[in-house]
Amino acid sequence: VRESGTAQFNTLVRPHLETLYRVAYRLVRNRADAQDLVQDTCVAACRNMGGLAAADSPLRWLLRVQQNRFIDGVRRKRGSPVIAADDAGEPALMDSELLDPEVLLQQSQDEQLLEQAFLQLEEMQRTLLGLRMEGYDLPEMEAITGIDRKVLSNRLHRARQSLARHLMEQAGVAARGRRNGSNS
Amino acid sequence: MNCQEISRTLDSRDLNALSAVERRACEAHAMSCPRCAPTWVVYTRLAAIPVPPMPPEFVARCEALVAAQGRVTPIRRAPRRALLVGAILMIAAAAAMLFVQQPDRRAVAPPAVAPPAEAPPTMAAATAIDDTVASAPPAPPAVDPPPRDEKAEPMEAAVAPFTVRVLPLRNEVLHPAGRKVVAAMYAAFLERLRAVPGVTLLAADAEAPGAPVPNYRITISGLEGFGGADADHKFGGGFEAEILLPSGTVRAGSYGSYTVEAAPGCATDPRAADLEVRMITCSDPEGVAAQLVGSLRKWGFPPDPALRHTLLTRLLDRSLDVLQRQQALLDLARFGGGYSGRKSLTQPDSALRDPAVIRGAVDLATTASDPKVRALVWTALRGTGNTSLIPPLLAALGRDADSEVRLTALGTLAGEFGADPRVQAAFTATAQRDTRPLVRALAHRAAGGPDAQTQWKQYVMESLKDPRRSPVERIEALFSQMNLGATSLPLSNDGSAVAPALDMLDDEAIRMLATALPGAAAESAIVRTSSYQLLGSLGSVARPAVTEMLLDILDSGNTSLRASTVEALGKRANRLNDARAYAMLEKLADTDPDPRMRQIAAEALKARSSLRAGGSPQPFSMSQRLGIIMSVMEAGPGVPDDMVGRPVIIGVGGPETVAQKAGVMVRDVLLEISGTPVPAGADITRMVEALPKGVDFEVLVWRFGQKIRLIARF
């Protein structure tokens, strides 16, 4: 039996397209970019079908490829391969800047603001939160990203905090924008 | 629920699979914890934004792309035909799309969300925990009232017109935009109030002769400080409140703080019952409800039990804050005649007979992460006799990780349902299996049997005499016999329980008490305060061994313990005519290095001489009449950092104590006594003793986020 590339695609990639798309959407928050990312992942998979076929879990393998494509893509767009170390990341919230739950709750009503805040996050933080939002737990994320689960837990926590901080910043920017708009 | 558990839930749980109870516990913690709020609130909202379904033609596009790549590395060998068949495949795949099955997303992980077809509704509901947490932005004041709870309408027939004085708006919002909003809301509120028949609205400065006297005044003030990143947001937050007056309903929208208070002299007005603030809808209904309950507590609950009950039940049922729920339950118990009076709840109007309250309480006892809360709930439910409590109580006895909770559950089961065969079986099992010896011993006693009492007595004495145990472990059986156990039950301070408990002990065990008590008091704040109670009650226990024990404690105890001991010796000298106590008092009054001991001893001797001259006995122990049990405030949900470590009330004595009369409540944090700040670790008794007797003094306490002034008097 001869397996063509398309047949391999049908066997190994196609069943997971939906999942790849959902995770991709979580990362980029719009359909077009999500589809681009998935296509990119498919192409990368085709180039290394052997690796995919040998993987214990094709989906895990694909997710990891997608994660790398995503991170590379963001870095390319930014025009610099240099990136702040993930570990350094952003500092944890200081006590003095703890955010009021009420205000957070209110700001979170605005999905657009929320998504913009998410897009401000570092690509790795987006990757981790995206996977988590799709229901992957720490052991699974460890298998996908290759990051130790204790480190993952810390990074997730920091990512969530950064998200809240960006949300508050976004909210401030949006309010100023409105005010300027009404003045002019 | 604590910060760690929140993190764990966020890291590893499928948020859509959380039960309502789990979710509520998480929300409760997150909304009261500024550390967890960002990680929970924002993340769960983001996760709930639905992912739009993948366009059906996308699969075909990918397939075509792959085909067009033509560089597919084969598993066995490279196919070269891919490029050629690309176009055909694309068409075929597009046609086939109609039949493409949904890919199995469970290949790696259980999905966090439903399949795309159902995704939008499912995900929209993902964080809308229930209607109380729907967290819509604060509604403007003009919206229609939400559907109201039917059973909360007890005041249809009210008649008396209400005279309300509305104070001028204290608009403290700095930003002009915010100020404008608050002013508009104030105007809308007044308009609505004016429209209510039967309400006379007084201008703030209406003092004309013959003008009606206001019953109530209502203050609304704008408040900033929600910490928004931009000045525009500083007036954010807020809530909407509804005031039910005899003749109608007023709804008020307000940003910031809102208070309803009785005008001077109105608290005793019987019509106070007619004014009630009840249904609240806002982004944080529980917070506002709690705030209103706080206001009501300030001037006393309305005398109408139905209104009080509705408010508290609602808080117990809906609050996200576990401490608010606990306090609501205690209030319900208190007004139902249970808990503090520790009388059985036989009154027909007992709040704890309401199935809704029972449900709320059980929910609280099974979900609270703080074992103290769980224990307290089982204590508060004593006396209800409701058999639906048996299964959760049995579960607590058998499975709760905290032995204090098991102990409390055991006590409640033994007191209420001891005859039930299921309970009997559980006692037998617990007597053999429980990891804590005291629980085993008490279960054995509760299981009954011919030798149960004897064995229990044996256990109490053996514990006291066993040098291998810690002081607290040695003394806890005796305390539990006196119901002075380590759960935060208010103590009976008449000493009536002490004599029978000591009767169980032989002389040696009583003397061993002197070796256990100081150590245990040093180890545990609850034992310490209980020890004062115990010592204070020893004046009437005639056994000579007690005097010996007291003399031993004098050699080893800390200052407060020694003071209570000297007081006890004074009572023994006066009431029991105990010569050894008398001799010791004389010695202490002359030679003790501590001036306080000398003073107490001298007062006891003076009382003795007045007694001999035919006077009446003088009371000594100030601490008993004060009627409080203190501990140290621990960190927890709803407890600000600056309250941690401060002295907190964990028990209030009987109705004749100063504390009870002043309205001190369990969980009050003492801030000031008569204007003097109370530092952490302060000797409250000494501070109070220094005050003049028979004169009112102020006690400033922190209670659920509010500072409240109480008036007390010795």
Interface residues (C-beta under 8 A of the other chain):
Chain A: R2 E3 S4 G5 T6 Q8 F9 N10 V13 R14 P15 H16 L17 E18 T19 Y21 R22 Y25 R26 R31 Q35 V38 Q39 C42 V43 C46 R47 N48 M49 G50 A53 S57 P58 L59 R60 L63 L93 L98 L99 D100 P101 E102 V103 L104 L105 Q106 Q107 S108 Q109 E111 L114 E115 A117 F118 L129 R132 M133 E134 G135 Y136 D137 L138 E140 L152 S153 L156 H157 R160 Q161 L163 A164 R165 L167 M168 E169 A171 G172 A175 R176 R178 R179
Chain B: S7 L10 D11 S12 R13 D14 A30 M31 S32 C33 P34 R35 A37 P38 T39 V41 V42 Y43 R45 L46 A47 I49 V51 P52 M54 P55 F58 V59 R61 C62 E63 L65 V66 A67 Q69 G70 R71 V72 T73 P74 I75 R76 R77 P79 R81 A82 V85 L89 Q102 P103 D104 R105 A107 V108 A109 P110 P111 A112 V113 P116 S135 A136 P137 P138 F226 G227 G228 A229 D230 D232 H233 G236 G237 S283 D284 G287
